[in-house]
Each structure stands twice: as structure tokens, then as C-alpha cells.
Amino acid sequence: MKKGLKFIGVLGLATVLFYSCGQKTESGSMASSSEERVAAGDMKVAFVYTDSVINKYDLFKKKSEEITEKGKKFDADLQSRARGFEQEVALFQQTGGNMTQNQIRAKQDELMQKEQNLLSYRNNLMQELSTDESKLLNDVYEQVQLFMKDYAKENGIDIILSHTRGGAMWYATDAIDVTQSVIDGLNKKYNANPAGATTQPAAADTTAKK
């Protein structure tokens, strides 16, 4: 059963403005603009490797394992139902010669309906897993974003950039890499109160006739 979690960047990028000291202007409006650029030039910037933050977040790891185990159970159940259906088809092929035409048509209709039920059941299982995965990602993004806001305030950081492969940021010095610090902080907060960051996955109707 296909289960692939795809990750995208958590935080948006921001532009850092630089100010050239000693520049003089004649108008008050230009002076005001220069003062704003001085403040922007003094901004403290950091970045995180987004995939690392998400993949090493204990909430994400725990819930991903739960979804994986759920997928394995679904797969085993689906295979069991499929084997039962195949055996019923094989039995019909062996004994169909002893049936009347009406009995044969009735059995064929019954098997066709069971096949459709099996396909619907499989689709429901796949949809439920997909819903769980999407919900997990949304929950993780919300938790990370809330933590980032508090982390930035506590550490006097004005901008935290998201570094992802193929993203807009091609290089940043390791001196402003706060990935591990963010991961440690996230996990510390989560493990102190796991229930506060845990939500129940959405359940789909997986009832199907055998």
C-alpha cells in the first residue's frame, strides 16, 4: 500500500535590507527611510533545514509510525479479503458446471458485486491513510510554526529562513544554522506534554461486504 509523506518548506523567506553607513540625505522623508534601513540591516537572521526539523520531530516520528502500522494492518486485511474472494471464484469455476443457467447468472452477479465491494473497500482504506497523512503534516506544520515564533522571540531572532533542497536559499553560513537547537526545543516541548500536540486521525468508513 502506498504511503509516502512529502514534505514542503515550513516557513517563508524574507528579504534582508542592508544600509550603507554615512549616507546623507537632504529631505526628512529620505532620512526616515534611511533609519528604517539601519534597523533592517541590524536584523538577526537564522535558518533551519526544514526536512531535518520535521523528520526529527518526535511528534512526527511517532505519528508516522502509527500510520505505517495502520497501513500494514489495512494491507493484511485487504489481502485476506482478496484471497477469500479468489477462492470463491475458483470454487465457482469448479462447480459451475452443475448449476442451472439461472444459478450461474445469479452467482456471476453476486461475484461481480463482491468484487466491486472489495475495490471500494480498498479505495476507502487508501483514502483514510491519505487523510491521516495530510492531517499529520498540517498538525506538524502548525506546531513547528508556533514554536518558531516563540523560539525567535526568546533568542532575539528577527527572521528564520527555511532551507530546502531546490529552494530559494542556495547558501548560508553554518554560524546561523539553528536546526539542531530548534529540533531539541521542539522535542523538549512535545515530550513535556505529548497530549497537547496530539490529535486523533480522521476515520473513514471502511465497512464493506465480504
Buried (B, 14 or more C-beta within 10 A) or exposed (E): BEBEBEBEBBBEBEEEEEBEEEEEEEEEEEEEEBEEBEEBEEEEEBBBBBBBBBBBBBBBEBBBEEBBEBBEEBBEEBEEBBEEBEEBBEEBEEEEEEEEEEEBEEBEEEBEEBEEBBEBBBEBBBBBBEBBBEBBBEBBBEBBEEBBEEBBEEBEBBBBBBBBEEEEEEEEEEEBBBBEEBBEBBBEBBEEEEEEBEEEBEEBEBEBEE
